[in-house]
Amino acid sequence: MWLIPIAPFIVAISTTWSLREAIRETVWFNVGYVLTLLVIYMADVFGYGYISTSPTGPGAGLGMAVGFGALAVARYRWKKEQYAKAVARAEEQRRLAAERKRQGITTAPARDDSLVIHAFRFAGTMERTRRQMLAKRRADNQSTAADQ
């Protein structure tokens, strides 16, 4: 029974790779599940006990079905939001490309905030320094050999 509220989180994190969305989907599932169980329990208290309130009975199955339905709604809204963001991003890239083309710029500007770019710049600086030091040593060795 303790696995029921946690399982949607595990499924959501493995399918969306977004902690925020996994928590949101887990909340949606748990709210749907608990509200359904609350309605079934209240119906049982008021004498309309058509569905068992047992955790292993049909009430729990109905609660899980409603919970997964709520989770599906949350997932649909998230995918729709991701699609809208991707369309907006593509439109912005098209607009920037048209602007660069109008100005006669043929290449896209480099992003300076990338860790990979910083790593390659650092490696290039180190390689340049190494070559300069090696050339200086060779020049020193040649000048010493010529002096002897």
C-alpha positions as CSV (number, residue, x, y, z in Angstrom):
1,M,0.0,0.0,0.0
2,W,2.9,2.4,0.7
3,L,4.0,1.9,-2.9
4,I,0.8,3.4,-4.4
5,P,1.7,7.1,-3.8
6,I,5.4,6.6,-4.8
7,A,4.9,4.6,-8.0
8,P,3.7,7.5,-10.1
9,F,6.8,9.5,-9.1
10,I,9.1,6.7,-10.2
11,V,7.2,6.3,-13.5
12,A,7.1,10.1,-14.1
13,I,10.8,10.7,-13.4
14,S,11.8,7.8,-15.7
15,T,9.6,9.1,-18.5
16,T,10.0,12.9,-18.3
17,W,13.5,13.3,-16.8
18,S,12.1,16.4,-15.1
19,L,12.0,16.5,-11.3
20,R,9.4,19.3,-11.4
21,E,7.1,17.4,-13.7
22,A,7.5,14.2,-11.8
23,I,6.4,15.9,-8.6
24,R,3.5,17.6,-10.3
25,E,2.3,14.3,-11.8
26,T,2.7,12.6,-8.4
27,V,0.6,15.3,-6.8
28,W,-2.1,15.0,-9.4
29,F,-2.2,11.2,-9.0
30,N,-2.3,11.3,-5.2
31,V,-5.0,14.0,-5.1
32,G,-7.2,12.0,-7.5
33,Y,-6.6,8.8,-5.6
34,V,-7.3,10.3,-2.2
35,L,-10.4,12.2,-3.3
36,T,-11.8,9.1,-4.9
37,L,-11.2,7.1,-1.7
38,L,-12.7,9.9,0.3
39,V,-15.9,9.8,-1.8
40,I,-16.1,6.0,-1.5
41,Y,-15.6,6.2,2.2
42,M,-18.2,8.9,2.7
43,A,-20.7,6.9,0.6
44,D,-20.0,3.9,2.8
45,V,-20.5,6.0,6.0
46,F,-23.8,7.4,4.7
47,G,-25.1,3.9,3.9
48,Y,-24.4,3.7,0.2
49,G,-21.6,1.1,0.5
50,Y,-21.8,-0.3,-3.0
51,I,-18.0,-0.4,-3.4
52,S,-15.6,-1.9,-0.8
53,T,-13.3,0.5,1.0
54,S,-10.7,-2.2,1.4
55,P,-7.2,-1.2,0.2
56,T,-7.2,-4.4,-1.9
57,G,-10.8,-4.1,-3.0
58,P,-12.5,-2.5,-6.0
59,G,-12.5,0.9,-4.2
60,A,-8.7,1.0,-4.4
61,G,-8.8,0.0,-8.0
62,L,-11.2,2.8,-8.8
63,G,-9.1,5.2,-6.8
64,M,-6.0,4.2,-8.8
65,A,-7.9,4.5,-12.1
66,V,-9.0,8.0,-11.2
67,G,-5.5,8.9,-10.0
68,F,-4.0,7.6,-13.3
69,G,-6.6,9.6,-15.2
70,A,-5.5,12.7,-13.3
71,L,-1.9,11.9,-14.0
72,A,-2.8,11.5,-17.8
73,V,-4.3,15.0,-17.8
74,A,-1.2,16.4,-16.1
75,R,1.0,14.6,-18.7
76,Y,-1.1,15.8,-21.6
77,R,-0.9,19.4,-20.3
78,W,2.9,19.1,-19.8
79,K,3.5,17.7,-23.4
80,K,1.3,20.5,-24.8
81,E,3.4,23.1,-22.9
82,Q,6.6,21.5,-24.1
83,Y,5.4,21.6,-27.7
84,A,4.4,25.3,-27.4
85,K,7.9,26.1,-26.0
86,A,9.6,24.2,-28.8
87,V,7.5,26.1,-31.4
88,A,8.3,29.4,-29.8
89,R,12.0,28.5,-29.7
90,A,12.0,27.5,-33.4
91,E,10.1,30.7,-34.3
92,E,12.7,32.8,-32.4
93,Q,15.5,31.0,-34.2
94,R,13.9,31.6,-37.6
95,R,13.4,35.3,-36.7
96,L,17.0,35.6,-35.6
97,A,18.3,33.8,-38.8
98,A,16.2,36.1,-41.0
99,E,17.6,39.1,-39.1
100,R,21.2,37.9,-39.5
101,K,20.5,37.2,-43.2
102,R,19.1,40.7,-43.7
103,Q,22.2,42.2,-42.0
104,G,24.5,40.0,-44.1
105,I,25.8,37.9,-41.3
106,T,26.3,34.4,-42.5
107,T,27.1,32.6,-39.2
108,A,25.2,32.3,-36.0
109,P,26.7,34.0,-33.0
110,A,28.5,31.6,-30.6
111,R,27.1,31.0,-27.2
112,D,29.5,32.1,-24.5
113,D,27.7,30.5,-21.6
114,S,28.4,26.9,-22.6
115,L,30.6,24.7,-20.4
116,V,31.8,22.8,-23.5
117,I,32.9,26.1,-25.1
118,H,34.7,27.1,-22.0
119,A,36.4,23.7,-21.8
120,F,37.6,23.9,-25.4
121,R,38.8,27.5,-25.0
122,F,40.8,26.4,-21.9
123,A,42.3,23.4,-23.8
124,G,43.2,25.7,-26.7
125,T,44.9,28.2,-24.4
126,M,46.8,25.4,-22.7
127,E,47.9,24.0,-26.1
128,R,49.0,27.4,-27.3
129,T,51.0,28.0,-24.1
130,R,52.6,24.6,-24.4
131,R,53.6,25.2,-28.0
132,Q,55.0,28.7,-27.1
133,M,57.1,27.2,-24.2
134,L,58.3,24.4,-26.4
135,A,59.4,26.9,-29.2
136,K,61.1,29.0,-26.6
137,R,63.1,26.0,-25.3
138,R,64.1,25.0,-28.8
139,A,65.3,28.6,-29.5
140,D,67.2,28.6,-26.2
141,N,68.8,25.2,-27.0
142,Q,69.8,26.4,-30.5
143,S,71.3,29.6,-29.2
144,T,73.3,27.7,-26.6
145,A,74.5,25.2,-29.1
146,A,75.5,28.0,-31.5
147,D,77.5,29.7,-28.7
148,Q,79.6,26.6,-27.9
